[in-house]
């Protein structure tokens, strides 16, 4: 997912939602591509899982993300009742666009 986001010239983030041994939702970041500040990879993955499973309750699911989710995405996962979140590095180590000083 991260590579898909990068290939679309978006922020380099991706997320998947796993239930049992199956990927039930996935999402690359679409913040830049969709000009939507809420199109984070985690939210897209949650929505995708909810649509595929035709339910909003994702109890028992695990979310894997390339980076630590923002507080809003953490809250979205909690509302969806995702059991665990596993993520990679955050901040400058995550590959986020860096702002120049000044």
N, CA, C and O atoms as CSV, one atom per row, in Angstrom:
chain,resi,resn,atom,element,x,y,z
A,1,UNK,N,N,0.810,-1.181,0.000
A,1,UNK,CA,C,0.000,0.000,0.000
A,1,UNK,C,C,0.862,1.257,0.000
A,1,UNK,O,O,0.541,2.236,-0.673
A,2,UNK,N,N,1.938,1.228,0.742
A,2,UNK,CA,C,2.813,2.403,0.774
A,2,UNK,C,C,3.338,2.705,-0.621
A,2,UNK,O,O,3.358,3.862,-1.042
A,3,UNK,N,N,3.759,1.679,-1.335
A,3,UNK,CA,C,4.285,1.891,-2.691
A,3,UNK,C,C,3.201,2.397,-3.635
A,3,UNK,O,O,3.474,3.206,-4.521
A,4,UNK,N,N,1.976,1.923,-3.448
A,4,UNK,CA,C,0.863,2.394,-4.274
A,4,UNK,C,C,0.621,3.877,-4.039
A,4,UNK,O,O,0.387,4.629,-4.985
A,5,UNK,N,N,0.676,4.296,-2.788
A,5,UNK,CA,C,0.496,5.712,-2.468
A,5,UNK,C,C,1.619,6.538,-3.086
A,5,UNK,O,O,1.367,7.585,-3.682
A,6,UNK,N,N,2.851,6.070,-2.944
A,6,UNK,CA,C,3.993,6.796,-3.511
A,6,UNK,C,C,3.894,6.871,-5.034
A,6,UNK,O,O,4.199,7.904,-5.630
A,7,UNK,N,N,3.468,5.775,-5.659
A,7,UNK,CA,C,3.337,5.757,-7.118
A,7,UNK,C,C,2.303,6.765,-7.598
A,7,UNK,O,O,2.390,7.261,-8.722
A,8,UNK,N,N,1.331,7.068,-6.755
A,8,UNK,CA,C,0.292,8.047,-7.101
A,8,UNK,C,C,0.690,9.449,-6.659
A,8,UNK,O,O,-0.141,10.356,-6.642
A,9,UNK,N,N,1.980,9.630,-6.296
A,9,UNK,CA,C,2.483,10.915,-5.818
A,9,UNK,C,C,1.756,11.399,-4.572
A,9,UNK,O,O,1.538,12.596,-4.386
A,10,UNK,N,N,1.385,10.446,-3.723
A,10,UNK,CA,C,0.736,10.796,-2.463
A,10,UNK,C,C,1.706,10.541,-1.318
A,10,UNK,O,O,2.834,10.099,-1.535
A,11,UNK,N,N,1.262,10.819,-0.111
A,11,UNK,CA,C,2.095,10.568,1.063
A,11,UNK,C,C,2.367,9.066,1.180
A,11,UNK,O,O,1.492,8.258,0.869
A,12,UNK,N,N,3.563,8.682,1.622
A,12,UNK,CA,C,3.968,7.273,1.604
A,12,UNK,C,C,3.440,6.452,2.779
A,12,UNK,O,O,4.219,5.975,3.604
A,13,UNK,N,N,2.127,6.289,2.855
A,13,UNK,CA,C,1.523,5.514,3.932
A,13,UNK,C,C,0.561,4.487,3.362
A,13,UNK,O,O,-0.046,4.692,2.312
A,14,UNK,N,N,0.437,3.380,4.077
A,14,UNK,CA,C,-0.511,2.341,3.705
A,14,UNK,C,C,-0.975,1.605,4.945
A,14,UNK,O,O,-0.296,1.613,5.972
A,15,UNK,N,N,-2.147,0.961,4.849
A,15,UNK,CA,C,-2.692,0.210,5.976
A,15,UNK,C,C,-3.531,-0.951,5.466
A,15,UNK,O,O,-4.119,-0.886,4.386
A,16,UNK,N,N,-3.575,-2.008,6.257
A,16,UNK,CA,C,-4.452,-3.141,5.966
A,16,UNK,C,C,-5.168,-3.538,7.250
A,16,UNK,O,O,-4.654,-3.335,8.350
A,17,UNK,N,N,-6.364,-4.106,7.095
A,17,UNK,CA,C,-7.134,-4.649,8.205
A,17,UNK,C,C,-7.216,-6.150,7.973
A,17,UNK,O,O,-7.615,-6.607,6.902
A,18,UNK,N,N,-6.832,-6.909,8.995
A,18,UNK,CA,C,-6.795,-8.371,8.906
A,18,UNK,C,C,-7.768,-8.960,9.915
A,18,UNK,O,O,-7.814,-8.544,11.072
A,19,UNK,N,N,-8.536,-9.923,9.462
A,19,UNK,CA,C,-9.446,-10.653,10.348
A,19,UNK,C,C,-9.150,-12.131,10.152
A,19,UNK,O,O,-9.288,-12.661,9.050
A,20,UNK,N,N,-8.748,-12.780,11.211
A,20,UNK,CA,C,-8.297,-14.167,11.080
A,20,UNK,C,C,-7.013,-14.178,10.270
A,20,UNK,O,O,-6.029,-13.540,10.644
A,21,UNK,N,N,-7.023,-14.893,9.178
A,21,UNK,CA,C,-5.852,-14.938,8.304
A,21,UNK,C,C,-6.097,-14.246,6.968
A,21,UNK,O,O,-5.345,-14.440,6.013
A,22,UNK,N,N,-7.155,-13.436,6.907
A,22,UNK,CA,C,-7.513,-12.776,5.648
A,22,UNK,C,C,-7.418,-11.261,5.750
A,22,UNK,O,O,-7.795,-10.664,6.758
A,23,UNK,N,N,-6.910,-10.657,4.688
A,23,UNK,CA,C,-6.947,-9.194,4.578
A,23,UNK,C,C,-8.362,-8.835,4.152
A,23,UNK,O,O,-8.823,-9.241,3.086
A,24,UNK,N,N,-9.042,-8.071,4.994
A,24,UNK,CA,C,-10.426,-7.710,4.699
A,24,UNK,C,C,-10.586,-6.247,4.296
A,24,UNK,O,O,-11.664,-5.830,3.873
A,25,UNK,N,N,-9.524,-5.478,4.427
A,25,UNK,CA,C,-9.564,-4.078,4.019
A,25,UNK,C,C,-8.163,-3.557,3.818
A,25,UNK,O,O,-7.232,-3.959,4.517
A,26,UNK,N,N,-8.013,-2.657,2.856
A,26,UNK,CA,C,-6.699,-2.063,2.635
A,26,UNK,C,C,-6.865,-0.658,2.105
A,26,UNK,O,O,-7.904,-0.297,1.553
A,27,UNK,N,N,-5.815,0.129,2.285
A,27,UNK,CA,C,-5.890,1.492,1.796
A,27,UNK,C,C,-4.540,2.164,1.733
A,27,UNK,O,O,-3.758,2.102,2.682
A,28,UNK,N,N,-4.265,2.808,0.609
A,28,UNK,CA,C,-3.107,3.688,0.507
A,28,UNK,C,C,-3.547,5.102,0.880
A,28,UNK,O,O,-4.728,5.434,0.783
A,29,UNK,N,N,-2.612,5.920,1.298
A,29,UNK,CA,C,-2.936,7.317,1.571
A,29,UNK,C,C,-3.442,7.980,0.295
A,29,UNK,O,O,-2.895,7.761,-0.786
A,30,UNK,N,N,-4.489,8.792,0.426
A,30,UNK,CA,C,-5.031,9.537,-0.714
A,30,UNK,C,C,-5.248,10.996,-0.335
A,30,UNK,O,O,-6.092,11.673,-0.921
A,31,UNK,N,N,-4.493,11.478,0.636
A,31,UNK,CA,C,-4.631,12.856,1.106
A,31,UNK,C,C,-4.352,13.840,-0.018
A,31,UNK,O,O,-5.133,14.766,-0.236
A,32,UNK,N,N,-3.254,13.652,-0.731
A,32,UNK,CA,C,-2.867,14.558,-1.816
A,32,UNK,C,C,-3.689,14.265,-3.065
A,32,UNK,O,O,-4.247,15.177,-3.674
A,33,UNK,N,N,-3.763,13.000,-3.445
A,33,UNK,CA,C,-4.456,12.601,-4.666
A,33,UNK,C,C,-5.910,13.072,-4.684
A,33,UNK,O,O,-6.388,13.583,-5.696
A,34,UNK,N,N,-6.607,12.897,-3.567
A,34,UNK,CA,C,-8.020,13.270,-3.491
A,34,UNK,C,C,-8.237,14.674,-2.940
A,34,UNK,O,O,-9.374,15.127,-2.817
A,35,UNK,N,N,-7.146,15.363,-2.610
A,35,UNK,CA,C,-7.238,16.680,-1.967
A,35,UNK,C,C,-8.198,16.612,-0.785
A,35,UNK,O,O,-9.040,17.489,-0.590
A,36,UNK,N,N,-8.047,15.541,0.000
A,36,UNK,CA,C,-8.935,15.273,1.131
A,36,UNK,C,C,-8.081,15.044,2.379
A,36,UNK,O,O,-7.419,14.011,2.483
A,37,UNK,N,N,-8.080,15.974,3.316
A,37,UNK,CA,C,-7.240,15.825,4.503
A,37,UNK,C,C,-7.621,14.645,5.388
A,37,UNK,O,O,-6.869,14.289,6.295
A,38,UNK,N,N,-8.769,14.036,5.140
A,38,UNK,CA,C,-9.199,12.885,5.934
A,38,UNK,C,C,-8.958,11.558,5.233
A,38,UNK,O,O,-9.341,10.514,5.762
A,39,UNK,N,N,-8.342,11.563,4.070
A,39,UNK,CA,C,-8.145,10.327,3.299
A,39,UNK,C,C,-6.858,9.615,3.708
A,39,UNK,O,O,-6.034,9.251,2.869
A,40,UNK,N,N,-6.708,9.426,5.010
A,40,UNK,CA,C,-5.556,8.700,5.529
A,40,UNK,C,C,-5.705,7.213,5.216
A,40,UNK,O,O,-6.820,6.703,5.116
A,41,UNK,N,N,-4.595,6.534,5.065
A,41,UNK,CA,C,-4.592,5.115,4.729
A,41,UNK,C,C,-5.420,4.294,5.712
A,41,UNK,O,O,-6.154,3.392,5.305
A,42,UNK,N,N,-5.308,4.598,6.996
A,42,UNK,CA,C,-6.030,3.831,8.016
A,42,UNK,C,C,-7.535,3.976,7.857
A,42,UNK,O,O,-8.266,2.990,7.950
A,43,UNK,N,N,-7.998,5.184,7.619
A,43,UNK,CA,C,-9.445,5.387,7.450
A,43,UNK,C,C,-9.956,4.700,6.190
A,43,UNK,O,O,-11.048,4.130,6.184
A,44,UNK,N,N,-9.171,4.757,5.139
A,44,UNK,CA,C,-9.574,4.088,3.900
A,44,UNK,C,C,-9.637,2.586,4.122
A,44,UNK,O,O,-10.569,1.933,3.654
A,45,UNK,N,N,-8.652,2.021,4.835
A,45,UNK,CA,C,-8.635,0.584,5.112
A,45,UNK,C,C,-9.829,0.176,5.973
A,45,UNK,O,O,-10.441,-0.864,5.732
A,46,UNK,N,N,-10.163,0.994,6.978
A,46,UNK,CA,C,-11.315,0.696,7.828
A,46,UNK,C,C,-12.603,0.706,7.005
A,46,UNK,O,O,-13.409,-0.220,7.089
A,47,UNK,N,N,-12.789,1.757,6.212
A,47,UNK,CA,C,-13.999,1.829,5.361
A,47,UNK,C,C,-14.078,0.642,4.410
A,47,UNK,O,O,-15.145,0.058,4.223
A,48,UNK,N,N,-12.941,0.288,3.810
A,48,UNK,CA,C,-12.906,-0.836,2.878
A,48,UNK,C,C,-13.319,-2.128,3.581
A,48,UNK,O,O,-14.105,-2.902,3.034
A,49,UNK,N,N,-12.801,-2.369,4.782
A,49,UNK,CA,C,-13.161,-3.572,5.538
A,49,UNK,C,C,-14.646,-3.576,5.886
A,49,UNK,O,O,-15.309,-4.607,5.773
A,50,UNK,N,N,-15.167,-2.438,6.307
A,50,UNK,CA,C,-16.582,-2.360,6.658
A,50,UNK,C,C,-17.476,-2.635,5.454
A,50,UNK,O,O,-18.504,-3.300,5.581
A,51,UNK,N,N,-17.092,-2.132,4.302
A,51,UNK,CA,C,-17.867,-2.374,3.079
A,51,UNK,C,C,-17.785,-3.840,2.682
A,51,UNK,O,O,-18.806,-4.459,2.383
A,52,UNK,N,N,-16.584,-4.398,2.675
A,52,UNK,CA,C,-16.415,-5.798,2.272
A,52,UNK,C,C,-17.143,-6.763,3.215
A,52,UNK,O,O,-17.711,-7.761,2.772
A,53,UNK,N,N,-17.122,-6.460,4.508
A,53,UNK,CA,C,-17.759,-7.344,5.486
A,53,UNK,C,C,-19.226,-6.986,5.720
A,53,UNK,O,O,-19.930,-7.693,6.442
A,54,UNK,N,N,-19.684,-5.904,5.118
A,54,UNK,CA,C,-21.051,-5.373,5.259
A,54,UNK,C,C,-21.449,-5.213,6.728
A,54,UNK,O,O,-22.557,-5.561,7.137
A,55,UNK,N,N,-20.512,-4.676,7.500
A,55,UNK,CA,C,-20.797,-4.370,8.900
A,55,UNK,C,C,-19.807,-3.316,9.385
A,55,UNK,O,O,-18.689,-3.220,8.880
A,56,UNK,N,N,-20.226,-2.534,10.360
A,56,UNK,CA,C,-19.337,-1.497,10.883
A,56,UNK,C,C,-18.456,-2.000,12.019
A,56,UNK,O,O,-17.396,-1.430,12.278
A,57,UNK,N,N,-18.881,-3.057,12.695
A,57,UNK,CA,C,-18.141,-3.622,13.820
A,57,UNK,C,C,-17.040,-4.554,13.317
A,57,UNK,O,O,-17.316,-5.603,12.735
A,58,UNK,N,N,-15.798,-4.157,13.549
A,58,UNK,CA,C,-14.656,-4.956,13.105
A,58,UNK,C,C,-13.983,-5.666,14.285
A,58,UNK,O,O,-12.768,-5.863,14.292
A,59,UNK,N,N,-14.783,-6.044,15.272
A,59,UNK,CA,C,-14.256,-6.734,16.451
A,59,UNK,C,C,-13.395,-7.922,16.039
A,59,UNK,O,O,-13.756,-8.693,15.149
A,60,UNK,N,N,-12.256,-8.054,16.702
A,60,UNK,CA,C,-11.350,-9.153,16.422
A,60,UNK,C,C,-10.349,-8.870,15.322
A,60,UNK,O,O,-9.415,-9.646,15.122
A,61,UNK,N,N,-10.528,-7.771,14.605
A,61,UNK,CA,C,-9.615,-7.428,13.508
A,61,UNK,C,C,-8.352,-6.766,14.052
A,61,UNK,O,O,-8.338,-6.207,15.149
A,62,UNK,N,N,-7.301,-6.848,13.253
A,62,UNK,CA,C,-6.027,-6.203,13.561
A,62,UNK,C,C,-5.696,-5.278,12.404
A,62,UNK,O,O,-5.839,-5.659,11.242
A,63,UNK,N,N,-5.257,-4.070,12.712
A,63,UNK,CA,C,-4.837,-3.140,11.664
A,63,UNK,C,C,-3.319,-3.054,11.669
A,63,UNK,O,O,-2.695,-2.896,12.718
A,64,UNK,N,N,-2.736,-3.161,10.481
A,64,UNK,CA,C,-1.309,-2.968,10.283
A,64,UNK,C,C,-1.136,-1.694,9.478
A,64,UNK,O,O,-1.777,-1.511,8.443
A,65,UNK,N,N,-0.270,-0.815,9.953
A,65,UNK,CA,C,-0.048,0.465,9.283
A,65,UNK,C,C,1.448,0.712,9.148
A,65,UNK,O,O,2.236,0.301,10.000
A,66,UNK,N,N,1.828,1.383,8.075
A,66,UNK,CA,C,3.242,1.660,7.849
A,66,UNK,C,C,3.812,2.653,8.845
A,66,UNK,O,O,5.030,2.758,8.987
A,67,UNK,N,N,2.952,3.378,9.533
A,67,UNK,CA,C,3.394,4.400,10.473
A,67,UNK,C,C,2.381,4.517,11.602
A,67,UNK,O,O,1.255,4.036,11.477
A,68,UNK,N,N,2.766,5.142,12.684
A,68,UNK,CA,C,1.818,5.345,13.777
A,68,UNK,C,C,0.668,6.211,13.295
A,68,UNK,O,O,0.890,7.307,12.781
A,69,UNK,N,N,-0.558,5.731,13.456
A,69,UNK,CA,C,-1.721,6.512,13.021
A,69,UNK,C,C,-1.884,7.796,13.830
A,69,UNK,O,O,-1.486,7.873,14.992
A,70,UNK,N,N,-2.472,8.788,13.196
A,70,UNK,CA,C,-2.774,10.036,13.887
A,70,UNK,C,C,-3.890,9.770,14.902
A,70,UNK,O,O,-4.533,8.723,14.841
A,71,UNK,N,N,-4.126,10.689,15.822
A,71,UNK,CA,C,-5.181,10.492,16.818
A,71,UNK,C,C,-6.571,10.257,16.212
A,71,UNK,O,O,-7.353,9.469,16.746
A,72,UNK,N,N,-6.877,10.924,15.120
A,72,UNK,CA,C,-8.197,10.737,14.498
A,72,UNK,C,C,-8.340,9.326,13.930
A,72,UNK,O,O,-9.413,8.728,14.008
A,73,UNK,N,N,-7.264,8.799,13.363
A,73,UNK,CA,C,-7.312,7.433,12.825
A,73,UNK,C,C,-7.352,6.408,13.954
A,73,UNK,O,O,-8.009,5.374,13.833
A,74,UNK,N,N,-6.650,6.691,15.054
A,74,UNK,CA,C,-6.722,5.814,16.223
A,74,UNK,C,C,-8.154,5.768,16.753
A,74,UNK,O,O,-8.648,4.705,17.129
A,75,UNK,N,N,-8.811,6.916,16.782
A,75,UNK,CA,C,-10.197,6.975,17.248
A,75,UNK,C,C,-11.122,6.223,16.292
A,75,UNK,O,O,-12.021,5.509,16.736
A,76,UNK,N,N,-10.908,6.375,14.989
A,76,UNK,CA,C,-11.729,5.654,14.012
A,76,UNK,C,C,-11.588,4.149,14.206
A,76,UNK,O,O,-12.571,3.416,14.101
A,77,UNK,N,N,-10.374,3.685,14.488
A,77,UNK,CA,C,-10.151,2.250,14.736
A,77,UNK,C,C,-10.865,1.806,16.009
A,77,UNK,O,O,-11.431,0.714,16.062
A,78,UNK,N,N,-10.837,2.657,17.034
A,78,UNK,CA,C,-11.522,2.316,18.278
A,78,UNK,C,C,-13.034,2.244,18.071
A,78,UNK,O,O,-13.687,1.332,18.578
A,79,UNK,N,N,-13.588,3.194,17.334
A,79,UNK,CA,C,-15.029,3.198,17.057
A,79,UNK,C,C,-15.421,1.951,16.258
A,79,UNK,O,O,-16.497,1.391,16.466
A,80,UNK,N,N,-14.549,1.523,15.347
A,80,UNK,CA,C,-14.809,0.315,14.549
A,80,UNK,C,C,-14.542,-0.957,15.349
A,80,UNK,O,O,-14.788,-2.062,14.866
A,81,UNK,N,N,-14.038,-0.799,16.571
A,81,UNK,CA,C,-13.769,-1.901,17.494
A,81,UNK,C,C,-12.639,-2.818,17.016
A,81,UNK,O,O,-12.663,-4.026,17.248
A,82,UNK,N,N,-11.656,-2.223,16.348
A,82,UNK,CA,C,-10.480,-2.982,15.939
A,82,UNK,C,C,-9.716,-3.366,17.205
A,82,UNK,O,O,-9.463,-2.526,18.068
A,83,UNK,N,N,-9.354,-4.639,17.305
A,83,UNK,CA,C,-8.765,-5.172,18.538
A,83,UNK,C,C,-7.341,-4.680,18.788
A,83,UNK,O,O,-6.998,-4.336,19.919
A,84,UNK,N,N,-6.521,-4.642,17.760
A,84,UNK,CA,C,-5.113,-4.268,17.907
A,84,UNK,C,C,-4.664,-3.455,16.704
A,84,UNK,O,O,-5.188,-3.604,15.600
A,85,UNK,N,N,-3.684,-2.592,16.941
A,85,UNK,CA,C,-3.054,-1.836,15.864
A,85,UNK,C,C,-1.552,-2.086,15.947
A,85,UNK,O,O,-0.945,-1.944,17.008
A,86,UNK,N,N,-0.975,-2.451,14.837
A,86,UNK,CA,C,0.462,-2.681,14.756
A,86,UNK,C,C,0.992,-1.724,13.704
A,86,UNK,O,O,0.479,-1.674,12.587
A,87,UNK,N,N,2.026,-0.961,14.063
A,87,UNK,CA,C,2.494,0.060,13.129
A,87,UNK,C,C,4.001,0.175,13.139
A,87,UNK,O,O,4.680,-0.246,14.075
A,88,UNK,N,N,4.495,0.755,12.071
A,88,UNK,CA,C,5.921,1.000,11.910
A,88,UNK,C,C,6.326,2.293,12.589
A,88,UNK,O,O,5.628,2.769,13.484
A,89,UNK,N,N,7.447,2.864,12.174
A,89,UNK,CA,C,7.960,4.075,12.814
A,89,UNK,C,C,7.049,5.271,12.580
A,89,UNK,O,O,6.181,5.247,11.707
A,90,UNK,N,N,7.255,6.305,13.363
A,90,UNK,CA,C,6.474,7.524,13.161
A,90,UNK,C,C,7.415,8.721,13.089
A,90,UNK,O,O,8.611,8.613,13.360
A,91,UNK,N,N,6.846,9.855,12.719
A,91,UNK,CA,C,7.644,11.074,12.611
A,91,UNK,C,C,8.557,11.035,11.402
A,91,UNK,O,O,8.198,10.493,10.357
A,92,UNK,N,N,9.736,11.610,11.549
A,92,UNK,CA,C,10.675,11.722,10.436
A,92,UNK,C,C,11.095,10.362,9.885
A,92,UNK,O,O,11.419,10.247,8.703
A,93,UNK,N,N,11.091,9.320,10.740
A,93,UNK,CA,C,11.490,7.989,10.291
A,93,UNK,C,C,10.452,7.324,9.402
A,93,UNK,O,O,10.752,6.334,8.735
A,94,UNK,N,N,9.237,7.854,9.385
A,94,UNK,CA,C,8.134,7.216,8.661
A,94,UNK,C,C,8.093,7.590,7.180
A,94,UNK,O,O,7.305,7.016,6.429
A,95,UNK,N,N,8.902,8.514,6.756
A,95,UNK,CA,C,8.877,8.908,5.357
A,95,UNK,C,C,7.905,10.028,5.069
A,95,UNK,O,O,7.617,10.308,3.906
A,96,UNK,N,N,7.395,10.673,6.094
A,96,UNK,CA,C,6.447,11.764,5.891
A,96,UNK,C,C,7.132,12.943,5.220
A,96,UNK,O,O,8.330,13.161,5.404
A,97,UNK,N,N,6.379,13.692,4.452
A,97,UNK,CA,C,6.977,14.890,3.839
A,97,UNK,C,C,7.521,15.791,4.935
A,97,UNK,O,O,6.855,16.032,5.942
A,98,UNK,N,N,8.695,16.269,4.740
A,98,UNK,CA,C,9.334,17.115,5.734
A,98,UNK,C,C,9.133,18.592,5.378
A,98,UNK,O,O,9.187,18.980,4.211
A,99,UNK,N,N,8.903,19.392,6.400
A,99,UNK,CA,C,8.749,20.821,6.201
A,99,UNK,C,C,10.106,21.479,6.338
A,99,UNK,O,O,10.913,21.091,7.182
A,100,UNK,N,N,10.350,22.458,5.521
A,100,UNK,CA,C,11.605,23.184,5.646
A,100,UNK,C,C,11.508,24.138,6.834
A,100,UNK,O,O,10.429,24.621,7.180
A,101,UNK,N,N,12.647,24.395,7.443
A,101,UNK,CA,C,12.666,25.282,8.616
A,101,UNK,C,C,12.347,26.711,8.232
A,101,UNK,O,O,12.475,27.113,7.076
A,102,UNK,N,N,11.934,27.457,9.224
A,102,UNK,CA,C,11.713,28.869,8.952
A,102,UNK,C,C,10.474,29.429,9.475
A,102,UNK,O,O,10.207,30.617,9.290
